[in-house]
Structures are given as C-alpha cells and as structure tokens.
Amino acid sequence: MKQRVITGALMFLAVLIIFFVDNYNLNFIILGVVLYLSFKESIQLFKLEGCEKLVFVALAFYTLSFVSNPIFCLILAILVIVSFVAYQKSEDLNLILPFIYPSMPIFMMWAIYSQYGVGYLAWVILSVAASDTGAYFVGKKYGHRPFSKSSPNKTLEGVLAGLFLGTVIGAMYSSYFMENALYCAFASFLMCTFGVFGDLFESYLKRRVDIKDSGNILPGHGGVLDRIDGYLFAAPVLLWTLSW
C-alpha cells in the first residue's frame, strides 16, 4: 500500500506539472510514450505474442496525427493492418485489436487536446479519477453487493458513490469554461459511467490470460493500462459529446 501511495502521488504530481507547463510538442511525445507502453501491454492481453512490431505501425500513424486529423490517421492504420491480413491471407484478424484498444482512445485523447486544449483533457482525467476514488473508499467501507464477475472487488455501492462524486467534481470543474451546466453534468456522468466499464473491460482481458496486472512499470499499480483503463473509455465519450 505504501508503494502504491507513493507511486500514485508521483503520478499525480507529474500530471499537474504536465498540465501546468502545457507544451504542445511535449504533450504529443508523452502521449506517444503512453501509446507505446500500453500497446505493448495489450499484445499479451490479446494473445498476440510475437507481434510486438505492430506497435511501430501505431506510432507511425500517431506521428502523422501531429499534422493531420488523429481519427483519420487511426482509420488509415487499421486499413493498413486489414490490408496486410488480406494480402497474406492470414487467419488472424486479432491483429487489429490493439489498434482498437488501446490505440483508438489514445488517438482520441490527442484529438481532444489538439482541438480543444488541455482543460478538456483534464476534465476527463479529473472526472474519472474522482469516480475511481469515491468508488474505492465507499466500496471498501460500505460495499456489500458485487457489481460484476469481471471484477469481484468492485461493489454496486462503490460504483454508485463513484459516479456521484465523479459527476459532481467533473461538472464543477467544467463549469469554469462551459456555460451549459446541464451539459457539464451529463457529460461528466457519461464519462464516469463509461470509465467504470473501461476498468471492467481491462479486468476481463486480464482474467482471460490469467494475469494480475497488465505490466509492472508502475510499482504498486501494475502496468500503464492498469492506470488508464477508465480514461480510455471516457475520452471517446467526451469527444462525442463535444461534437454536439
């Protein structure tokens, strides 16, 4: 627990510094590193051992997104992979899975930052982090009813408390730069809801391959995917709601 708290505090400090500095080029590189590490972890989750070089395809198209629309760049990356599968007459369509998760949400995170600014990306992180925190502490103290078989430690009481806290914090924060209070609350609620299932999805993937953590790069927390799973489901939701 001590190691987990120390690592969590250092990550929180790092995020604050990144948001405070808010350097466009630096943030592009940082998100690229996140893409690289999480993509490599997903290779194991999708049972694609021996396909580690796929990450360089993802990075190539991510680099292209610096001067182009990130969503279109990702679509092109997927088209390249399925074209390769068709050309080789391969039976393994699973090669596209890492380009859907975690690549797609990370490309969307870059789209949020590059098109709307760091404040909106902070909205995602703050809402989901508050939801996770509320769910953990309330679930630990008052949780009794299991929420899902994919994550036995997650309780319904904790999830509901987390959704409430994440929605309130997210709505309060976003109200500083958004005028529509109802939209702020609804978007925050949607992000927190999908964030819960992002966590469940990664738990499901880990149970399929019988591993505890997606990696070991973060002491006390596991891998990169173990820390960003909720954000990966929340970011596309915010990007969608911003399109309204």
C-alpha positions as CSV (number, residue, x, y, z in Angstrom):
1,M,0.0,0.0,0.0
2,K,2.8,2.4,0.8
3,Q,4.4,1.8,-2.6
4,R,1.1,2.3,-4.2
5,V,0.5,5.6,-2.5
6,I,4.0,6.9,-3.3
7,T,3.7,6.0,-7.0
8,G,0.2,7.5,-7.1
9,A,1.4,10.7,-5.6
10,L,4.3,11.0,-8.0
11,M,2.0,10.3,-11.0
12,F,-0.4,13.0,-9.7
13,L,2.5,15.5,-9.4
14,A,3.7,14.6,-12.9
15,V,0.2,15.2,-14.4
16,L,0.0,18.5,-12.6
17,I,3.3,19.6,-14.0
18,I,2.4,18.5,-17.5
19,F,-0.9,20.4,-17.4
20,F,0.8,23.5,-15.9
21,V,3.6,23.6,-18.5
22,D,1.1,22.7,-21.3
23,N,3.7,22.4,-24.0
24,Y,2.1,21.1,-27.3
25,N,5.2,19.2,-28.5
26,L,6.0,17.8,-25.1
27,N,2.4,16.5,-24.6
28,F,2.5,14.9,-28.0
29,I,5.6,13.0,-27.1
30,I,4.2,12.0,-23.6
31,L,1.0,10.6,-25.2
32,G,3.2,8.8,-27.7
33,V,5.1,7.1,-24.9
34,V,1.8,6.1,-23.3
35,L,0.7,4.7,-26.6
36,Y,3.9,2.7,-27.0
37,L,3.8,1.2,-23.5
38,S,0.1,0.4,-23.4
39,F,0.1,-1.0,-26.9
40,K,3.0,-3.4,-25.9
41,E,1.0,-4.5,-22.8
42,S,-2.1,-5.2,-25.0
43,I,-0.1,-7.6,-27.1
44,Q,-0.1,-10.0,-24.1
45,L,-3.8,-9.3,-23.3
46,F,-4.8,-10.2,-26.8
47,K,-2.5,-13.3,-27.0
48,L,-0.5,-11.8,-29.9
49,E,3.0,-12.8,-28.7
50,G,5.5,-12.4,-31.5
51,C,3.6,-9.4,-32.9
52,E,5.3,-6.7,-30.9
53,K,6.5,-4.9,-34.0
54,L,2.9,-3.8,-34.6
55,V,3.5,-1.0,-32.2
56,F,5.7,0.8,-34.7
57,V,2.8,0.9,-37.2
58,A,0.7,2.5,-34.5
59,L,3.5,5.0,-33.7
60,A,4.0,5.8,-37.3
61,F,0.3,6.8,-37.8
62,Y,0.3,8.6,-34.4
63,T,3.3,10.7,-35.6
64,L,1.2,11.5,-38.7
65,S,-1.6,12.8,-36.5
66,F,0.7,15.7,-35.4
67,V,-0.1,17.4,-38.7
68,S,-3.4,15.6,-39.6
69,N,-6.7,14.6,-38.1
70,P,-6.0,11.9,-35.4
71,I,-9.2,9.9,-36.1
72,F,-8.5,9.6,-39.8
73,C,-4.9,8.6,-39.1
74,L,-6.1,5.8,-36.9
75,I,-8.6,4.6,-39.5
76,L,-5.8,4.5,-42.0
77,A,-3.7,2.4,-39.6
78,I,-6.5,-0.1,-39.2
79,L,-6.9,-0.2,-43.0
80,V,-3.2,-0.9,-43.4
81,I,-3.4,-3.8,-41.0
82,V,-6.5,-5.4,-42.5
83,S,-5.0,-5.0,-46.0
84,F,-1.9,-6.8,-44.8
85,V,-4.1,-9.6,-43.3
86,A,-5.9,-9.9,-46.6
87,Y,-2.7,-9.9,-48.7
88,Q,-1.1,-12.6,-46.5
89,K,-4.4,-14.5,-46.4
90,S,-3.9,-14.6,-42.7
91,E,-6.5,-16.2,-40.4
92,D,-5.6,-13.9,-37.5
93,L,-7.9,-10.8,-37.6
94,N,-6.9,-10.3,-34.0
95,L,-4.0,-8.2,-35.3
96,I,-6.4,-5.2,-35.4
97,L,-7.4,-5.5,-31.8
98,P,-4.5,-3.4,-30.3
99,F,-5.4,-0.7,-32.8
100,I,-8.9,-0.6,-31.4
101,Y,-7.8,-0.9,-27.7
102,P,-5.8,1.0,-26.5
103,S,-4.8,2.9,-29.7
104,M,-8.2,4.3,-30.7
105,P,-8.9,6.1,-27.3
106,I,-5.3,7.4,-27.1
107,F,-5.7,8.9,-30.6
108,M,-8.9,10.5,-29.4
109,M,-7.2,11.9,-26.3
110,W,-4.7,13.6,-28.7
111,A,-7.7,14.8,-30.7
112,I,-9.3,16.3,-27.6
113,Y,-6.1,18.0,-26.6
114,S,-5.1,19.3,-30.0
115,Q,-8.6,20.5,-30.9
116,Y,-9.9,21.8,-27.6
117,G,-7.0,22.3,-25.3
118,V,-5.5,20.8,-22.1
119,G,-8.5,21.9,-20.0
120,Y,-10.8,19.4,-21.7
121,L,-8.3,16.6,-21.3
122,A,-8.0,17.5,-17.6
123,W,-11.8,17.2,-17.5
124,V,-11.6,13.5,-18.5
125,I,-8.9,12.7,-16.0
126,L,-10.4,14.6,-13.1
127,S,-13.9,13.1,-13.5
128,V,-12.7,9.5,-13.8
129,A,-10.1,9.9,-11.0
130,A,-12.7,11.3,-8.7
131,S,-15.1,8.5,-9.6
132,D,-12.4,5.9,-9.0
133,T,-11.5,7.4,-5.7
134,G,-15.1,7.6,-4.5
135,A,-15.8,4.0,-5.6
136,Y,-12.7,2.7,-3.8
137,F,-13.2,4.3,-0.4
138,V,-17.0,3.9,-0.3
139,G,-16.9,0.4,-1.7
140,K,-14.2,-0.6,0.8
141,K,-16.2,0.7,3.8
142,Y,-19.8,0.2,2.8
143,G,-19.8,-2.1,-0.2
144,H,-21.6,-5.5,0.0
145,R,-23.2,-6.3,-3.3
146,P,-20.8,-7.4,-6.1
147,F,-21.1,-5.3,-9.3
148,S,-19.6,-7.6,-11.9
149,K,-18.0,-11.1,-12.1
150,S,-15.2,-9.5,-14.1
151,S,-14.1,-7.5,-11.1
152,P,-15.1,-9.2,-7.8
153,N,-13.7,-6.4,-5.6
154,K,-16.0,-3.8,-7.3
155,T,-19.3,-3.3,-5.4
156,L,-22.5,-1.7,-6.5
157,E,-22.4,0.7,-3.6
158,G,-18.9,1.8,-4.5
159,V,-19.8,2.3,-8.2
160,L,-22.8,4.4,-7.4
161,A,-20.8,6.6,-5.0
162,G,-18.1,7.0,-7.5
163,L,-20.5,8.0,-10.3
164,F,-22.0,10.6,-8.0
165,L,-18.6,12.1,-6.9
166,G,-17.1,12.0,-10.4
167,T,-20.2,13.7,-11.9
168,V,-20.2,16.4,-9.3
169,I,-16.4,17.1,-9.5
170,G,-16.4,16.9,-13.3
171,A,-19.4,19.3,-13.6
172,M,-17.9,21.8,-11.1
173,Y,-14.6,21.8,-12.9
174,S,-16.0,22.1,-16.4
175,S,-18.4,24.9,-15.4
176,Y,-15.4,27.2,-15.4
177,F,-15.1,27.0,-19.2
178,M,-18.6,25.7,-20.3
179,E,-21.7,27.7,-19.8
180,N,-24.3,24.9,-20.0
181,A,-24.4,23.4,-16.5
182,L,-26.7,20.6,-17.6
183,Y,-24.4,19.6,-20.3
184,C,-21.4,19.6,-18.0
185,A,-23.2,17.3,-15.5
186,F,-24.4,15.0,-18.2
187,A,-21.1,14.7,-20.0
188,S,-19.3,14.1,-16.7
189,F,-21.8,11.4,-15.8
190,L,-21.4,9.7,-19.1
191,M,-17.6,9.8,-18.8
192,C,-17.7,8.3,-15.3
193,T,-20.1,5.6,-16.4
194,F,-18.0,4.5,-19.3
195,G,-14.9,4.8,-17.1
196,V,-16.4,2.1,-14.8
197,F,-16.7,-0.2,-17.8
198,G,-13.3,0.7,-19.1
199,D,-12.0,-0.7,-15.8
200,L,-14.1,-3.8,-16.1
201,F,-13.0,-4.4,-19.7
202,E,-9.4,-4.4,-18.7
203,S,-10.1,-6.7,-15.8
204,Y,-11.9,-9.0,-18.2
205,L,-8.9,-9.1,-20.5
206,K,-6.5,-9.9,-17.7
207,R,-8.7,-12.7,-16.5
208,R,-8.8,-14.2,-20.0
209,V,-5.0,-14.6,-19.9
210,D,-4.8,-15.2,-16.1
211,I,-2.6,-12.3,-15.2
212,K,-2.9,-9.9,-12.2
213,D,-1.5,-6.8,-13.9
214,S,-1.0,-5.7,-17.5
215,G,2.6,-4.8,-16.7
216,N,5.0,-3.9,-13.9
217,I,6.3,-0.5,-14.9
218,L,4.4,1.4,-12.1
219,P,5.3,0.0,-8.7
220,G,2.2,-0.8,-6.7
221,H,-0.1,-0.1,-9.6
222,G,1.0,-2.6,-12.3
223,G,1.1,-1.5,-15.9
224,V,0.1,1.6,-17.9
225,L,-3.2,0.0,-18.9
226,D,-4.0,-0.7,-15.2
227,R,-3.9,3.1,-14.6
228,I,-5.5,4.5,-17.7
229,D,-8.2,1.9,-18.5
230,G,-11.1,4.1,-17.3
231,Y,-9.8,7.2,-19.2
232,L,-9.6,5.1,-22.4
233,F,-13.4,4.6,-22.3
234,A,-14.1,8.1,-21.0
235,A,-12.2,10.1,-23.6
236,P,-14.2,8.9,-26.7
237,V,-17.4,9.8,-24.8
238,L,-16.2,13.4,-24.2
239,L,-15.1,13.8,-27.8
240,W,-18.5,12.6,-28.9
241,T,-20.4,15.0,-26.6
242,L,-18.2,17.9,-27.7
243,S,-19.4,17.2,-31.3
244,W,-22.9,18.2,-30.2
